[in-house]
Amino acid sequence: MLDQRVLAEWLEANCAAQGVPVHVTDPGVLARVGVLMGAAPGTDGRGSGRSTAAAS
């Protein structure tokens, strides 16, 4: 099993080395990552089936 502390340290070090933030908050980036990871377009990516589209 992977130690969560070791993983967090690795992630922080690699993000710092690449000049990128550890936490991504940009909705557009999160949507693209969700699609790359197999989430259905227009969902919130948490498996709830809720749409992220604005109500009409």
N, C-alpha and C positions, 0 to 999 in steps of 0.2 A: 504494500500500500504506500502511496506517495504521501509524504509528510506535507501538510498544508503550509507550514512555515517555510519549508525549503522551496516549495512551489512559488509562494509569494515573493520570496527573496530573488528567485530566478527571474520571475516576471518583471519585478521592479528594475533589476539590473539590466535586462534586455531592453526594456522600454527606454530606460535612460540612455543606453548606448545608441539607440536608434533615434533618440530625440522625439519620442512619441509619448503621449500621456498613458498612464496605467488604466484610467477609466475613460471610456468614450461616452459622450453624452449627446453628440450630434445626431438628431433623428434620421437624417438622410443616410449617414454612415451606418447606423444601426439597422436601418431597413435593408441596405445592400448586403450587410453581413448576414442578416436573417435569411435573405434569399440564397446566398451562397451556402448557408448551413441547411437549407432545405425547408425553411418555413414557407408557408403559402403566402403569396403577396397579399397585402391588405389585412393581415392579422397582426396581433401585437407581439408575436413571437414566443409567447409563454404557453402556447398550447391551449389557450382558453377558447379560441375561435372568435374572440371579440375583434371587431374591425377597428383599424386605426384611422379609417377614412372619416372625414368630418361629416356630421349629420347634414342631410340636405334640407 
